[in-house]
Amino acid sequence: MDELVKNLQIKVGLSEEQATQAVKIMIEFVKERVPEPYAGMIDGLVDGKLDRNDLGSAMGLLGGFFGKK
């Protein structure tokens, strides 16, 4: 999450507080639209707690969510 916050600060010019809030909103937006088991994966991805296999599954899910196969 910290990396996303920093990118928003740099690329969009948001304050740290604004960027943190924006990231939290985006994460909740995605989690509300995926099946329940994947919401936990998203939390793990954001917190950096996924292993390589879980990360691959989560990235495949997110790619499908955003229209990539």
KOLDREN-393195 format. One record per residue: residue in one letter; x, y, z of N, C-alpha, C, CB in turn. Coordinates in Angstrom, 3 decimals. Glycine has a CB too. Example, Ala and Ser with C-alpha at 12.3 -4.5 7.8 and 13.67 -1.06 7.14 Angstrom:
KOLDREN-393195
[A, [13.190, -5.690, 7.800], [12.300, -4.500, 7.800], [13.200, -3.300, 7.800], [11.308, -4.473, 9.046]],
[S, [12.850, -2.250, 7.080], [13.670, -1.060, 7.140], [12.900, 0.030, 7.870], [14.084, -0.598, 5.725]],
This chain:
KOLDREN-393195
[M, [0.824, -1.190, 0.000], [0.000, 0.000, 0.000], [0.869, 1.255, 0.000], [-0.938, -0.003, 1.206]],
[D, [1.975, 1.189, 0.695], [2.856, 2.359, 0.760], [3.339, 2.776, -0.624], [4.056, 2.070, 1.660]],
[E, [3.624, 1.784, -1.467], [4.097, 2.093, -2.818], [3.014, 2.801, -3.627], [4.540, 0.809, -3.538]],
[L, [1.781, 2.351, -3.499], [0.673, 3.015, -4.187], [0.496, 4.447, -3.696], [-0.626, 2.229, -3.986]],
[V, [0.595, 4.632, -2.398], [0.458, 5.965, -1.813], [1.543, 6.883, -2.369], [0.539, 5.901, -0.264]],
[K, [2.775, 6.411, -2.395], [3.879, 7.236, -2.891], [3.698, 7.575, -4.360], [5.213, 6.524, -2.685]],
[N, [3.226, 6.594, -5.157], [2.989, 6.862, -6.575], [1.927, 7.931, -6.770], [2.577, 5.586, -7.294]],
[L, [0.857, 7.868, -5.993], [-0.175, 8.898, -6.100], [0.355, 10.267, -5.679], [-1.386, 8.522, -5.249]],
[Q, [1.181, 10.292, -4.670], [1.761, 11.566, -4.243], [2.609, 12.173, -5.360], [2.613, 11.373, -2.971]],
[I, [3.428, 11.348, -5.973], [4.348, 11.831, -7.005], [3.625, 12.159, -8.307], [5.431, 10.796, -7.266]],
[K, [2.813, 11.216, -8.777], [2.221, 11.346, -10.109], [1.008, 12.264, -10.163], [1.833, 10.000, -10.612]],
[V, [0.278, 12.369, -9.058], [-0.948, 13.165, -9.064], [-0.813, 14.418, -8.200], [-2.123, 12.324, -8.577]],
[G, [0.175, 14.400, -7.323], [0.382, 15.567, -6.482], [-0.497, 15.608, -5.245], [0.153, 16.788, -7.276]],
[L, [-0.964, 14.431, -4.808], [-1.783, 14.373, -3.604], [-0.914, 14.420, -2.359], [-2.644, 13.111, -3.600]],
[S, [-1.486, 14.895, -1.286], [-0.779, 14.819, -0.009], [-0.764, 13.361, 0.430], [-1.451, 15.734, 1.079]],
[E, [0.046, 13.040, 1.432], [0.097, 11.656, 1.928], [-1.268, 11.221, 2.443], [1.154, 11.515, 3.044]],
[E, [-1.933, 12.102, 3.154], [-3.263, 11.779, 3.699], [-4.269, 11.527, 2.577], [-3.766, 12.921, 4.609]],
[Q, [-4.267, 12.385, 1.558], [-5.189, 12.212, 0.434], [-4.894, 10.916, -0.321], [-5.098, 13.413, -0.523]],
[A, [-3.620, 10.644, -0.564], [-3.232, 9.452, -1.296], [-3.593, 8.186, -0.525], [-1.741, 9.480, -1.593]],
[T, [-3.379, 8.195, 0.779], [-3.736, 7.042, 1.616], [-5.230, 6.791, 1.548], [-3.298, 7.265, 3.081]],
[Q, [-6.017, 7.835, 1.657], [-7.468, 7.688, 1.589], [-7.898, 7.171, 0.220], [-8.157, 9.026, 1.889]],
[A, [-7.293, 7.671, -0.843], [-7.630, 7.213, -2.198], [-7.326, 5.732, -2.379], [-6.865, 8.030, -3.241]],
[V, [-6.189, 5.283, -1.875], [-5.830, 3.871, -1.980], [-6.820, 3.011, -1.199], [-4.396, 3.638, -1.466]],
[K, [-7.177, 3.428, -0.011], [-8.153, 2.669, 0.787], [-9.487, 2.560, 0.056], [-8.360, 3.333, 2.164]],
[I, [-9.917, 3.634, -0.571], [-11.174, 3.629, -1.319], [-11.086, 2.675, -2.506], [-11.524, 5.051, -1.802]],
[M, [-9.976, 2.701, -3.236], [-9.805, 1.809, -4.385], [-9.786, 0.346, -3.960], [-8.517, 2.148, -5.130]],
[I, [-9.111, 0.047, -2.870], [-9.042, -1.331, -2.380], [-10.436, -1.827, -2.000], [-8.085, -1.434, -1.169]],
[E, [-11.191, -1.021, -1.296], [-12.546, -1.407, -0.906], [-13.445, -1.571, -2.130], [-13.143, -0.367, 0.049]],
[F, [-13.272, -0.719, -3.122], [-14.034, -0.812, -4.360], [-13.820, -2.167, -5.024], [-13.643, 0.316, -5.317]],
[V, [-12.577, -2.572, -5.140], [-12.255, -3.855, -5.774], [-12.765, -5.007, -4.915], [-10.729, -3.988, -6.000]],
[K, [-12.537, -4.953, -3.603], [-12.943, -6.044, -2.717], [-14.454, -6.269, -2.723], [-12.476, -5.762, -1.303]],
[E, [-15.228, -5.217, -2.912], [-16.687, -5.347, -2.945], [-17.172, -6.051, -4.203], [-17.335, -3.979, -2.844]],
[R, [-16.314, -6.163, -5.209], [-16.735, -6.695, -6.496], [-16.144, -8.061, -6.834], [-16.374, -5.733, -7.563]],
[V, [-15.409, -8.634, -5.940], [-14.828, -9.960, -6.168], [-15.437, -10.956, -5.189], [-13.280, -9.924, -6.018]],
[P, [-15.382, -12.259, -5.541], [-15.865, -13.271, -4.597], [-15.101, -13.195, -3.272], [-15.729, -14.679, -5.206]],
[E, [-15.771, -13.563, -2.203], [-15.234, -13.443, -0.844], [-13.811, -13.993, -0.677], [-16.145, -14.152, 0.111]],
[P, [-13.495, -15.191, -1.175], [-12.126, -15.694, -0.948], [-11.046, -14.776, -1.525], [-11.981, -17.078, -1.557]],
[Y, [-11.392, -14.083, -2.598], [-10.404, -13.217, -3.228], [-10.217, -11.902, -2.475], [-10.808, -12.934, -4.656]],
[A, [-11.219, -11.489, -1.732], [-11.075, -10.261, -0.947], [-9.929, -10.410, 0.048], [-12.393, -9.923, -0.206]],
[G, [-9.801, -11.593, 0.662], [-8.684, -11.846, 1.569], [-7.347, -11.824, 0.853], [-8.867, -13.175, 2.260]],
[M, [-7.336, -12.324, -0.391], [-6.098, -12.280, -1.185], [-5.691, -10.841, -1.461], [-6.274, -13.043, -2.513]],
[I, [-6.666, -10.006, -1.719], [-6.360, -8.599, -1.982], [-5.737, -7.961, -0.747], [-7.634, -7.828, -2.402]],
[D, [-6.297, -8.268, 0.424], [-5.704, -7.760, 1.662], [-4.263, -8.247, 1.797], [-6.538, -8.201, 2.888]],
[G, [-4.039, -9.521, 1.520], [-2.687, -10.076, 1.606], [-1.743, -9.444, 0.609], [-2.721, -11.567, 1.391]],
[L, [-2.238, -9.175, -0.585], [-1.420, -8.527, -1.607], [-1.021, -7.124, -1.161], [-2.174, -8.467, -2.946]],
[V, [-1.970, -6.383, -0.655], [-1.712, -5.012, -0.207], [-0.755, -5.003, 0.983], [-3.031, -4.309, 0.167]],
[D, [-0.920, -5.961, 1.880], [-0.082, -6.027, 3.082], [1.263, -6.696, 2.832], [-0.810, -6.767, 4.174]],
[G, [1.464, -7.227, 1.622], [2.720, -7.899, 1.297], [2.861, -9.257, 1.965], [3.876, -7.030, 1.690]],
[K, [1.746, -9.933, 2.244], [1.786, -11.195, 2.972], [1.487, -12.409, 2.095], [0.811, -11.149, 4.109]],
[L, [1.466, -12.256, 0.775], [1.196, -13.389, -0.103], [2.494, -14.041, -0.542], [0.384, -12.945, -1.324]],
[D, [2.479, -15.384, -0.687], [3.643, -16.039, -1.267], [3.495, -16.013, -2.791], [3.794, -17.508, -0.734]],
[R, [4.472, -16.535, -3.519], [4.475, -16.452, -4.984], [3.241, -17.092, -5.609], [5.720, -17.114, -5.537]],
[N, [2.822, -18.244, -5.116], [1.658, -18.914, -5.686], [0.401, -18.095, -5.479], [1.486, -20.295, -5.074]],
[D, [0.217, -17.571, -4.299], [-0.951, -16.737, -4.023], [-0.917, -15.468, -4.861], [-1.022, -16.384, -2.533]],
[L, [0.266, -14.899, -5.025], [0.398, -13.671, -5.802], [-0.009, -13.908, -7.247], [1.834, -13.141, -5.735]],
[G, [0.402, -15.044, -7.814], [0.017, -15.374, -9.190], [-1.487, -15.490, -9.331], [0.676, -16.672, -9.631]],
[S, [-2.130, -16.139, -8.376], [-3.594, -16.277, -8.401], [-4.271, -14.915, -8.284], [-4.070, -17.203, -7.263]],
[A, [-3.781, -14.106, -7.390], [-4.373, -12.786, -7.190], [-4.195, -11.916, -8.433], [-3.748, -12.100, -5.967]],
[M, [-3.035, -11.978, -9.048], [-2.793, -11.169, -10.238], [-3.667, -11.640, -11.396], [-1.310, -11.225, -10.634]],
[G, [-3.868, -12.959, -11.522], [-4.762, -13.477, -12.544], [-6.180, -12.986, -12.329], [-4.730, -14.994, -12.558]],
[L, [-6.611, -12.998, -11.095], [-7.944, -12.503, -10.752], [-8.077, -11.030, -11.114], [-8.229, -12.710, -9.255]],
[L, [-7.113, -10.246, -10.705], [-7.197, -8.802, -10.965], [-7.117, -8.502, -12.442], [-6.089, -8.060, -10.233]],
[G, [-6.313, -9.275, -13.176], [-6.250, -9.093, -14.634], [-7.603, -9.359, -15.263], [-5.191, -10.018, -15.255]],
[G, [-8.278, -10.422, -14.824], [-9.611, -10.722, -15.326], [-10.621, -9.655, -14.939], [-10.067, -12.065, -14.815]],
[F, [-10.470, -9.160, -13.753], [-11.382, -8.113, -13.257], [-11.299, -6.865, -14.125], [-11.054, -7.756, -11.791]],
[F, [-10.087, -6.548, -14.580], [-9.897, -5.342, -15.384], [-9.925, -5.625, -16.877], [-8.591, -4.682, -15.023]],
[G, [-10.440, -6.818, -17.269], [-10.664, -7.097, -18.681], [-9.522, -7.734, -19.427], [-11.006, -5.873, -19.348]],
[K, [-8.462, -8.156, -18.742], [-7.350, -8.829, -19.399], [-7.488, -10.317, -19.170], [-5.984, -8.310, -18.878]],
[K, [-7.082, -11.101, -20.169], [-7.166, -12.556, -20.046], [-5.791, -13.151, -19.884], [-7.863, -13.168, -21.260]],
